[in-house]
Amino acid sequence: MDQYLPIVLLLVVALAFAAGSFAASKLLGPSRPTGAKTGPYESGIVPQAPVAARFPVRFFLVAMIFIIFDIEVIFLYPWAVIYHQLNTFGLAEMAAFALVVFVSFAYLVSNGALDWGPVKKLARKAPVNLTRTTTSTVRRVPRPDQLIDGMSPRPVDSEPEPTAEPVGAGAPEA
């Protein structure tokens, strides 16, 4: 029984600390919440839009990838230190572990954990009109001194529209 006494004592201290933390936050916390006290604080910048309530699932999938590779690295260090003592058994165990990690990574990638862009639609696209040419679609934009009210862009291969003469550019006086 003496061997279990430190474990029981540690459990009692941990429970007392957790209960004390909850009690202290209840007693010392703000009792009259206001908009300023409960609002988010982002470096002194007032938020312009309401805060999103939920994170997307992709966030959690990336977190799972991080945890999986973190655990793999934690297990690889001790294995590398005693690799020569483990021989073939250690190599087989690490190969099995790496296979499990790879399968979980492949599962996450297949579920779109790394696809952060817009969702790709699988709908069929309209066929491209091959009769369009640059001469039928490119429009010339007149220079500012050639602009007239109501003048619209014209096709490249069409006749130029008559332009108004700039003020003071009439026939020379005799």
ChimeraX attribute file (.defattr): number of C-alpha atoms within 10 A of each C-alpha:
attribute: neighborCount
match mode: 1-to-1
recipient: residues
	/A:1	5
	/A:2	6
	/A:3	7
	/A:4	8
	/A:5	10
	/A:6	11
	/A:7	11
	/A:8	11
	/A:9	11
	/A:10	11
	/A:11	12
	/A:12	12
	/A:13	12
	/A:14	12
	/A:15	12
	/A:16	12
	/A:17	12
	/A:18	12
	/A:19	11
	/A:20	12
	/A:21	12
	/A:22	11
	/A:23	12
	/A:24	11
	/A:25	10
	/A:26	11
	/A:27	10
	/A:28	8
	/A:29	10
	/A:30	11
	/A:31	8
	/A:32	6
	/A:33	10
	/A:34	9
	/A:35	7
	/A:36	8
	/A:37	10
	/A:38	9
	/A:39	11
	/A:40	13
	/A:41	11
	/A:42	8
	/A:43	6
	/A:44	7
	/A:45	8
	/A:46	10
	/A:47	11
	/A:48	6
	/A:49	6
	/A:50	6
	/A:51	8
	/A:52	7
	/A:53	6
	/A:54	6
	/A:55	8
	/A:56	9
	/A:57	11
	/A:58	16
	/A:59	12
	/A:60	12
	/A:61	18
	/A:62	16
	/A:63	12
	/A:64	16
	/A:65	17
	/A:66	12
	/A:67	12
	/A:68	16
	/A:69	14
	/A:70	12
	/A:71	11
	/A:72	15
	/A:73	12
	/A:74	10
	/A:75	13
	/A:76	15
	/A:77	11
	/A:78	10
	/A:79	17
	/A:80	12
	/A:81	9
	/A:82	11
	/A:83	16
	/A:84	11
	/A:85	10
	/A:86	13
	/A:87	10
	/A:88	11
	/A:89	11
	/A:90	16
	/A:91	14
	/A:92	12
	/A:93	13
	/A:94	18
	/A:95	12
	/A:96	12
	/A:97	15
	/A:98	14
	/A:99	12
	/A:100	13
	/A:101	17
	/A:102	14
	/A:103	12
	/A:104	15
	/A:105	18
	/A:106	13
	/A:107	12
	/A:108	17
	/A:109	15
	/A:110	11
	/A:111	12
	/A:112	14
	/A:113	20
	/A:114	14
	/A:115	12
	/A:116	9
	/A:117	6
	/A:118	6
	/A:119	7
	/A:120	7
	/A:121	7
	/A:122	6
	/A:123	6
	/A:124	6
	/A:125	7
	/A:126	6
	/A:127	6
	/A:128	7
	/A:129	7
	/A:130	6
	/A:131	6
	/A:132	9
	/A:133	9
	/A:134	10
	/A:135	11
	/A:136	13
	/A:137	11
	/A:138	13
	/A:139	15
	/A:140	13
	/A:141	13
	/A:142	14
	/A:143	7
	/A:144	7
	/A:145	10
	/A:146	14
	/A:147	13
	/A:148	12
	/A:149	5
	/A:150	6
	/A:151	12
	/A:152	12
	/A:153	12
	/A:154	17
	/A:155	15
	/A:156	15
	/A:157	12
	/A:158	10
	/A:159	8
	/A:160	10
	/A:161	11
	/A:162	9
	/A:163	12
	/A:164	11
	/A:165	10
	/A:166	9
	/A:167	6
	/A:168	7
	/A:169	8
	/A:170	8
	/A:171	6
	/A:172	6
	/A:173	4
	/A:174	3
